[in-house]
Amino acid sequence: MFNQIITKAAFILGLSLAGALPAGSETVAGQEDAAYLSAREDWLAGNDIKALKALGVLARQGNTAAQILLSRIAASELTHQHVTADLPRRERIALLRKEQGLSGKDWLTEARSSSELAEALWTLNRTPDAMDAGQAVEILWDHGEAKAAINMMLEAWSRGEEDSVLQRIEASSHDLGPDGAQMLAFLKGDIDQWRVDELRGRLALEGLLEPLTSLSDASRLAKVEEIPSLEPLSKYCAATCPESVALCLRSGLRAATVAGRFPQPFASPSQSLIPDEEYWDSARFQGDFSALMKAGGGLTCE
């Protein structure tokens, strides 16, 4: 989707709504089951095959939380390709998707009938039977699915449905924070429009469109370090490259951009079921972080 949009979209790429999103009101069916919690812990520990098999069993038994989490993990290829890429096709489908037809089906097709969150996530697929974009954004916002909410806002704009989103958000009582205010201004057309011939190599930081090569002065880098969704990169660079933090941040931001992971490149696959902070503190995160950096061309201190 991002590669097809060359106007306005760069504004969205680096927006961080983390911290501004309220906790969701819906408890997803199955998310407190002991078997689900065990599989979830295995996934966070990096025991991928064991976790995916267990989640698959639960998904087939109708556990909605397992269905949503499997769907989101499947969509985040960098989190599982190290164990699924070389598997026979049928085995890979069995781990990540509902076994039906030649390619299997996204587990959201099952979860959406019993979960408003799943239905809102499904709306990103642009199917004719999807819910109204504004309703989807509101539900995603309520559940703390910041990355999906931003993507849905951009998707709504690309469909010409931003009015629906605006009506929902403006009628709500959410404290959107400065990022939310900027998003509203973007959807209203109150912010200057930029034409970006190539999104790669550019990044929006708190609403300021800047070429990565200009991120050299201390004030710009300080902004990067203050953005909650970029915290893993800031910590990595401070710990690993203390003498060349600026270069490390630039190369890391470039890698995340090239890998196509914006907005919120280090977000949990499912921010409502596994909050970012828990994901970042988990045993598996370093491997996922390294896979992302490798996919984007690498991170360097030199």
C-alpha positions in Angstrom: 0.0 0.0 0.0 2.7 2.5 1.0 4.6 2.0 -2.3 1.5 3.1 -4.2 0.9 6.4 -2.4 3.3 9.2 -3.2 1.4 12.2 -1.8 0.9 13.0 1.8 1.8 9.5 2.9 5.3 10.4 4.3 3.6 12.5 7.0 2.1 9.3 8.4 5.2 7.1 8.4 6.8 8.1 11.6 3.8 9.1 13.7 3.8 7.6 17.1 0.5 7.2 18.9 1.9 5.1 21.6 0.9 6.4 25.0 -2.1 8.3 23.5 -4.2 5.3 22.9 -6.6 4.2 25.7 -6.9 0.6 26.8 -9.5 -1.5 24.9 -12.8 -2.2 26.5 -13.3 -5.6 25.0 -11.7 -8.7 26.5 -11.0 -11.0 23.6 -12.5 -14.4 24.1 -9.8 -16.9 25.1 -7.0 -14.4 26.0 -7.1 -15.5 29.7 -7.2 -19.3 29.0 -4.2 -21.1 30.5 -3.3 -22.8 27.2 -3.3 -19.6 25.3 -1.2 -17.8 27.9 1.3 -20.7 27.8 1.5 -20.5 24.0 1.9 -16.7 24.2 4.8 -17.1 26.7 6.5 -19.6 24.4 6.2 -17.2 21.5 7.7 -14.4 23.6 10.5 -16.8 24.6 11.4 -17.5 21.0 10.0 -21.0 20.9 8.4 -20.4 17.6 7.4 -23.8 16.3 6.0 -24.9 19.7 4.1 -21.6 20.1 2.7 -21.6 16.6 1.5 -25.2 16.8 -0.1 -24.6 20.2 -1.8 -21.4 18.9 -3.0 -23.3 15.9 -4.6 -26.0 18.0 -6.4 -23.3 20.0 -7.4 -21.4 16.9 -9.0 -24.6 15.5 -10.9 -25.0 18.8 -12.3 -21.5 18.4 -10.1 -19.5 20.7 -10.5 -16.0 19.3 -7.4 -14.5 20.9 -5.3 -17.3 19.3 -6.9 -16.7 15.9 -6.1 -12.9 16.1 -2.6 -13.4 17.3 -1.8 -16.0 14.7 -3.2 -13.8 12.0 -1.1 -10.8 13.1 2.1 -13.0 13.5 1.5 -14.4 10.0 1.3 -10.9 8.6 4.6 -9.9 10.3 6.8 -12.1 8.2 10.1 -11.0 9.7 9.0 -12.5 13.1 8.6 -16.1 11.7 10.5 -16.4 8.4 13.5 -17.8 10.1 11.5 -20.9 11.0 8.8 -21.0 8.3 10.7 -20.0 5.1 12.1 -23.5 4.4 9.1 -25.5 5.5 7.0 -27.4 3.0 4.1 -25.2 1.8 1.4 -27.3 3.5 3.3 -27.2 6.9 3.8 -23.5 6.7 0.1 -23.0 6.0 -0.8 -25.3 8.9 1.3 -23.2 11.3 0.0 -19.8 10.3 -3.4 -20.1 8.6 -6.7 -21.9 8.7 -6.3 -25.0 6.4 -8.8 -24.4 3.7 -8.3 -24.4 -0.1 -4.8 -24.2 -1.7 -3.4 -21.3 0.3 -5.4 -21.5 3.5 -7.4 -18.6 5.0 -6.5 -15.8 7.3 -7.6 -16.7 10.8 -9.3 -13.3 11.0 -12.0 -14.8 8.8 -13.0 -16.9 11.8 -12.4 -14.4 14.5 -14.3 -11.5 13.0 -17.7 -13.1 13.7 -17.0 -13.0 17.5 -14.7 -10.0 18.0 -15.1 -6.3 17.1 -11.3 -6.0 17.2 -10.9 -8.8 14.6 -13.6 -7.2 12.4 -11.7 -3.8 12.6 -8.4 -5.5 11.7 -10.1 -7.3 8.8 -11.2 -3.9 7.4 -7.6 -3.2 6.4 -8.1 -5.9 3.7 -10.5 -3.7 1.8 -13.1 -6.4 1.3 -16.6 -5.3 0.1 -18.1 -6.6 3.4 -15.7 -4.7 5.7 -17.0 -2.3 8.2 -17.0 1.5 7.8 -13.4 2.9 8.0 -14.3 5.4 10.7 -15.8 2.7 12.9 -12.7 0.5 12.3 -10.4 3.3 13.3 -12.3 4.0 16.5 -12.2 0.4 17.5 -8.5 0.0 16.8 -7.9 3.2 18.7 -9.9 1.9 21.7 -7.9 -1.3 21.8 -4.5 0.3 21.6 -3.7 -1.0 18.1 -1.7 2.1 17.2 0.1 0.7 14.2 -3.1 -0.7 12.7 -5.0 2.5 13.5 -2.5 4.7 11.7 -2.6 2.3 8.7 -6.3 2.4 8.7 -6.3 6.2 8.7 -4.0 6.2 5.7 -6.1 3.6 4.0 -9.3 5.6 4.7 -7.6 8.7 3.1 -6.6 6.6 0.1 -10.2 5.4 -0.4 -11.5 9.0 0.0 -13.2 8.0 3.3 -11.5 10.4 5.6 -14.8 12.2 6.5 -16.0 9.0 8.2 -12.9 8.9 10.3 -13.0 12.5 11.2 -16.6 12.3 12.3 -15.9 9.4 14.6 -12.8 10.8 16.1 -14.1 14.3 16.6 -17.3 13.0 18.2 -15.3 10.8 20.7 -13.9 11.8 24.1 -10.4 10.5 23.4 -7.4 12.5 24.4 -5.6 12.2 21.1 -2.4 14.0 22.2 -0.2 16.0 19.9 0.2 13.1 17.4 -3.6 12.6 17.2 -4.0 16.3 16.7 -1.6 16.2 13.8 -3.4 13.3 12.3 -6.7 15.1 12.5 -5.1 18.1 10.8 -3.7 15.8 8.1 -7.0 14.2 7.3 -8.7 17.7 7.3 -6.1 18.9 4.8 -4.9 21.6 7.2 -1.3 20.6 6.9 0.9 21.4 3.9 1.0 18.7 1.4 4.2 17.2 0.1 4.8 15.3 -3.0 7.3 12.5 -2.4 8.7 10.9 -5.5 10.3 8.1 -3.5 9.3 7.3 0.1 12.5 5.3 0.7 15.1 7.4 2.4 12.6 9.8 3.9 11.1 9.8 7.4 8.5 11.9 9.2 9.5 12.7 12.7 6.7 14.2 14.9 5.1 15.6 11.8 8.3 17.1 10.3 9.3 15.6 7.0 13.1 15.3 6.8 15.5 13.5 4.6 17.4 11.0 6.7 20.7 12.5 5.6 19.8 15.7 7.5 19.4 14.0 10.8 22.8 15.0 12.0 22.3 17.7 14.6 21.7 17.0 18.3 18.2 18.4 18.4 17.0 16.2 15.6 18.5 13.1 17.1 17.0 14.1 20.5 13.6 14.0 18.8 14.3 10.5 17.6 15.2 9.4 21.1 12.0 10.8 22.5 9.6 9.0 20.2 8.2 6.1 22.1 7.8 3.8 19.1 11.5 4.1 18.3 12.7 3.4 21.8 14.3 0.0 20.9 16.5 1.6 18.3 17.5 4.4 20.6 18.5 2.0 23.3 20.4 -0.2 20.9 22.4 2.6 19.5 23.2 4.1 22.9 24.4 0.7 24.2 26.2 -0.6 21.1 27.5 2.5 19.4 28.1 5.1 22.1 30.7 6.9 20.1 28.6 7.1 16.9 25.0 7.2 18.0 24.0 9.6 15.2 25.2 7.3 12.5 23.6 4.3 14.2 20.3 6.0 14.4 20.4 7.2 10.8 21.3 3.7 9.5 18.7 2.1 11.7 15.9 4.5 10.6 16.9 3.9 7.0 16.9 0.1 7.4 13.4 0.2 9.0 12.1 2.5 6.2 13.6 0.3 3.5 12.1 -2.9 5.1 8.7 -1.2 4.8 7.8 -1.4 8.5 6.6 2.1 9.1 4.6 3.3 10.9 5.9 2.1 14.3 8.5 -0.3 12.9 9.3 -2.1 16.1 5.7 -2.6 17.2 4.4 -5.9 18.5 2.5 -7.9 15.9 -0.6 -7.4 18.0 -0.3 -4.4 20.3 -3.6 -5.2 22.0 -2.7 -8.8 22.9 1.0 -8.3 23.4 1.8 -4.7 24.4 5.0 -3.2 22.8 6.8 -2.9 26.1 6.3 -6.6 26.9 7.4 -7.5 23.4 10.5 -5.4 23.6 11.5 -6.9 26.9 11.0 -10.5 25.7 13.7 -13.0 24.8 12.6 -13.1 21.1 12.8 -9.4 20.4 16.5 -9.1 19.7 16.1 -11.7 17.0 13.2 -9.9 15.4 15.1 -6.6 15.7 18.1 -8.1 13.9 15.9 -9.6 11.2 14.3 -6.2 10.6 17.7 -4.4 10.4 19.0 -7.1 8.0 16.0 -6.8 5.7 16.5 -3.1 5.5 20.2 -3.3 4.5 21.8 -3.4 7.9 22.7 -1.2 10.8 26.1 0.2 11.3 28.2 2.2 13.8 31.0 2.9 11.3 
